[in-house]
Every structure is written in structure tokens, then in C-alpha cells.
């Protein structure tokens, strides 16, 4: 098993939903740690990567290229365990952030606390459903969702056999959106697989493969 890093840049706001709301105000909330820093659960990302691999294989099949061995990389439900291992993904320099925030919150709890930290990295979005006949917002249709702000960068460690290196790199690069409401303008990302800090596959290489 070789160690790699996956780097995820949020190009647009992203909703990494926790599956429930926050009190009576927020209908769909994001995932945060105990300090209020956002993170991406490993299972969510693994599902997105598998979906990307399935899309690539559909393209490869159409142009006569060999399929990526997804069952070997990701495993199968109730079957063989996959070769790819990954952890939760956190903000760049997460350990330094945690140390600094703990230091500040211990000394200035009224200024630096979980809710304030959440507010730094996220925003609220409001939406309503419109009546098709009148064009007026339906009663009680207002929804509030918390999203992680664009521009944030997350990283995480990933391990797999080196023989899958190019396959996993292509899968990462092919991902365009993550999270919920991807068809509503949310979740645009750029994902890269790095080894020793260097990108394994360049964007132009993916374009060449998909021609």
C-alpha cells in the first residue's frame, strides 16, 4: 500500500449535508467538528469517487478502452473489501488551526467559540417553492440551508496499491461536483491526487483520454 494525498478545492459553495437540520432555523445543516471546523466524511467522498469511476467506465466502454477495476479498488457490497483506504477530509493545515483555535477559545471564549467559527466558514442560503400558476412563493415553503463557503481547501490521506495510481488519479480529476443540490449550482470542486506534493495526472491528460 502506498500513501497519497487528495486535495479538494471548493469552486462554489458546497452543502455537505449532515442529514438533519439545526434547531428550528436551519433545515439542512453541514458537518462540523467539535470546534466548528467543517469536514468531509470519508464515506461521502468514497461514494463520489466510485460514482466518478462508473462514469469514466461508461466513457471508456464507448471508445474501446479498458475499464477501471472498480471492484478491486472500492470493493463490493457484501463481497470483497476494496483496496482503497481513506479518512475524513479536513481543512488545509487543520492541526495548526485546531491548536490555534483551542488556544484562543480558552482565553477569549466570548469571542472565539464554535458558533463564530462555523460562521467564518459557512453561509446560509434561502429558497422557496413557487406556485406554477401564480409565480408566487408557496406558503410555508421557505427553506434555509447552511453551505460551506467557496474557496476552502480540504485534504486527506488515502492509501491504495501503486498499480491503481493512474486510475485513482483519473477518477479524482473527473469529479466535478460533490454534496447535495449539485443540480442547483452547488458543489463545484476541483480534486487532485498528489504524491509527495506533486499532481500525478495533469488536466490535459484526462482531456486526452476522454477525446
C-alpha positions as CSV (number, residue, x, y, z in Angstrom):
1,X,0.0,0.0,0.0
2,X,1.3,3.5,-0.9
3,X,0.3,6.7,0.8
4,X,-1.1,9.6,-1.2
5,X,-3.0,12.9,-0.6
6,X,-6.2,14.0,-2.2
7,X,-6.7,17.8,-2.4
8,X,-10.2,19.2,-2.8
9,X,-10.8,22.9,-3.7
10,X,-14.4,24.2,-3.4
11,X,-15.0,26.3,-6.5
12,X,-18.6,27.1,-5.5
13,X,-20.4,26.8,-2.2
14,X,-20.9,23.2,-1.1
15,X,-23.6,21.5,1.0
16,X,-22.0,18.5,2.8
17,X,-25.3,17.6,4.5
18,X,-25.4,16.1,7.9
19,X,-28.9,14.7,7.1
20,X,-30.7,16.9,9.6
21,X,-31.4,20.5,10.4
22,X,-30.2,22.8,13.2
23,X,-32.9,23.7,15.7
24,X,-35.9,25.4,14.1
25,X,-33.9,27.7,11.9
26,X,-31.8,25.6,9.5
27,X,-33.5,22.8,7.5
28,X,-30.3,21.3,6.1
29,X,-27.0,21.7,8.0
30,X,-23.4,20.8,7.3
31,X,-20.9,18.6,9.1
32,X,-18.6,20.3,11.6
33,X,-16.2,19.0,14.3
34,X,-16.4,19.9,18.0
35,X,-14.6,23.2,17.3
36,X,-16.9,24.3,14.5
37,X,-14.5,23.5,11.6
38,X,-16.1,21.8,8.6
39,X,-15.0,18.4,7.3
40,X,-15.9,15.9,4.6
41,X,-16.8,12.4,5.9
42,X,-14.8,9.7,4.2
43,X,-17.8,7.6,3.2
44,X,-19.3,10.6,1.4
45,X,-16.2,11.1,-0.6
46,X,-15.7,7.5,-1.3
47,X,-19.2,7.3,-2.8
48,X,-18.5,10.3,-5.0
49,X,-15.2,8.8,-6.3
50,X,-17.0,5.5,-7.0
51,X,-19.7,7.3,-9.0
52,X,-16.9,9.1,-10.9
53,X,-15.2,5.8,-11.7
54,X,-18.5,4.4,-13.0
55,X,-19.0,7.4,-15.3
56,X,-15.5,7.0,-16.6
57,X,-16.0,3.3,-17.4
58,X,-19.1,4.2,-19.4
59,X,-17.0,6.5,-21.5
60,X,-14.2,4.0,-21.8
61,X,-16.6,1.4,-22.9
62,X,-17.8,3.6,-25.7
63,X,-14.4,4.4,-27.0
64,X,-12.9,0.9,-26.6
65,X,-10.6,1.5,-23.6
66,X,-10.1,-1.0,-20.8
67,X,-12.4,-0.4,-17.8
68,X,-11.0,0.7,-14.4
69,X,-11.2,-2.2,-12.0
70,X,-13.6,-0.5,-9.6
71,X,-14.5,-3.7,-7.6
72,X,-10.8,-4.1,-6.8
73,X,-10.3,-0.5,-5.8
74,X,-13.6,0.1,-4.0
75,X,-14.8,-3.4,-3.1
76,X,-18.3,-4.7,-3.5
77,X,-21.3,-4.7,-1.2
78,X,-21.3,-7.8,0.9
79,X,-18.2,-9.0,-1.0
80,X,-14.5,-8.3,-1.2
81,X,-13.1,-5.4,0.7
82,X,-11.7,-2.6,-1.5
83,X,-8.0,-1.7,-1.8
84,X,-8.6,2.0,-1.3
85,X,-8.5,3.3,2.2
86,X,-9.2,6.9,3.1
87,X,-10.0,9.0,6.2
88,X,-12.2,12.1,6.8
89,X,-11.0,15.2,4.9
90,X,-10.2,18.4,6.8
91,X,-9.2,21.9,6.0
92,X,-5.6,22.5,4.9
93,X,-3.3,22.9,7.9
94,X,-6.0,21.5,10.1
95,X,-3.8,20.6,13.0
96,X,-2.3,24.1,13.2
97,X,-5.8,25.5,13.0
98,X,-7.0,23.3,15.9
99,X,-4.1,24.2,18.1
100,X,-4.5,28.0,17.5
101,X,-8.3,28.0,17.9
102,X,-8.1,26.0,21.2
103,X,-5.6,28.5,22.5
104,X,-7.8,31.5,21.5
105,X,-11.0,29.9,22.7
106,X,-9.6,29.1,26.1
107,X,-8.6,32.7,26.6
108,X,-11.4,34.5,24.8
109,X,-14.5,32.2,24.9
110,X,-16.8,35.1,24.3
111,X,-15.0,36.0,21.0
112,X,-13.8,32.6,19.8
113,X,-16.4,29.9,20.1
114,X,-17.9,27.1,18.0
115,X,-20.7,29.2,16.5
116,X,-18.4,32.0,15.5
117,X,-16.0,29.6,13.9
118,X,-18.9,27.9,12.0
119,X,-20.0,31.4,10.7
120,X,-16.5,32.1,9.4
121,X,-16.5,29.0,7.1
122,X,-20.2,28.8,6.1
123,X,-23.2,30.9,4.9
124,X,-26.9,30.5,4.9
125,X,-28.9,30.1,1.7
126,X,-32.7,30.7,1.5
127,X,-35.0,29.2,-1.1
128,X,-38.8,28.9,-1.7
129,X,-41.0,26.9,-3.9
130,X,-43.1,28.9,-6.4
131,X,-46.7,28.2,-7.4
132,X,-46.6,27.3,-11.1
133,X,-49.8,29.2,-11.8
134,X,-49.3,32.5,-9.9
135,X,-45.5,32.6,-9.7
136,X,-45.8,33.5,-6.0
137,X,-43.9,31.6,-3.3
138,X,-45.9,28.8,-1.8
139,X,-46.9,29.2,1.9
140,X,-44.5,27.6,4.4
141,X,-42.1,26.7,1.6
142,X,-39.2,28.7,2.8
143,X,-36.1,26.5,3.4
144,X,-32.8,27.5,4.9
145,X,-29.6,25.6,4.2
146,X,-26.1,26.1,5.5
147,X,-23.3,25.7,2.9
148,X,-19.5,25.7,3.2
149,X,-18.1,28.8,1.5
150,X,-16.3,28.5,-1.8
151,X,-12.5,28.8,-1.8
152,X,-12.0,26.5,1.1
153,X,-9.5,23.6,0.5
154,X,-9.7,20.2,2.1
155,X,-7.0,17.5,2.2
156,X,-7.0,13.9,3.3
157,X,-4.7,10.9,3.2
158,X,-5.5,7.9,1.1
159,X,-3.8,4.5,0.6
160,X,-4.0,2.0,-2.2
161,X,-1.7,-0.3,-4.2
162,X,0.5,1.7,-6.6
163,X,-0.8,-0.3,-9.6
164,X,-4.0,1.7,-9.3
165,X,-2.3,5.1,-9.1
166,X,-3.3,6.4,-12.6
167,X,-6.8,5.0,-12.3
168,X,-7.5,6.8,-9.0
169,X,-5.9,10.0,-10.3
170,X,-8.3,10.0,-13.3
171,X,-11.2,9.2,-11.0
172,X,-10.4,12.2,-8.8
173,X,-9.9,14.6,-11.6
174,X,-13.1,13.5,-13.2
175,X,-15.2,14.6,-10.2
176,X,-16.9,17.9,-10.9
177,X,-19.4,18.3,-8.0
178,X,-20.0,16.8,-4.6
179,X,-22.6,17.2,-1.8
180,X,-26.3,17.8,-2.2
181,X,-28.1,20.1,-4.7
182,X,-25.4,19.5,-7.3
183,X,-28.0,20.4,-10.0
184,X,-28.8,23.7,-8.3
185,X,-25.3,25.3,-8.7
186,X,-23.8,24.0,-5.5
187,X,-20.9,21.6,-5.0
188,X,-18.5,22.5,-7.8
189,X,-15.0,21.3,-6.9
190,X,-11.5,20.6,-8.2
191,X,-10.0,17.3,-7.0
192,X,-6.4,16.3,-7.4
193,X,-4.4,13.2,-6.3
194,X,-1.0,14.1,-5.1
195,X,2.1,12.0,-4.4
196,X,4.9,13.7,-2.5
197,X,3.1,17.0,-3.1
198,X,3.0,16.6,-6.9
199,X,0.0,16.1,-9.1
200,X,0.0,12.6,-10.7
201,X,-2.2,13.3,-13.7
202,X,-2.5,16.7,-15.4
203,X,-5.9,18.1,-16.6
204,X,-4.8,17.8,-20.2
205,X,-4.1,14.1,-19.8
206,X,-7.7,13.5,-18.7
207,X,-8.9,15.5,-21.7
208,X,-6.7,13.4,-24.0
209,X,-8.1,10.1,-22.5
210,X,-11.7,11.3,-23.0
211,X,-11.3,12.5,-26.6
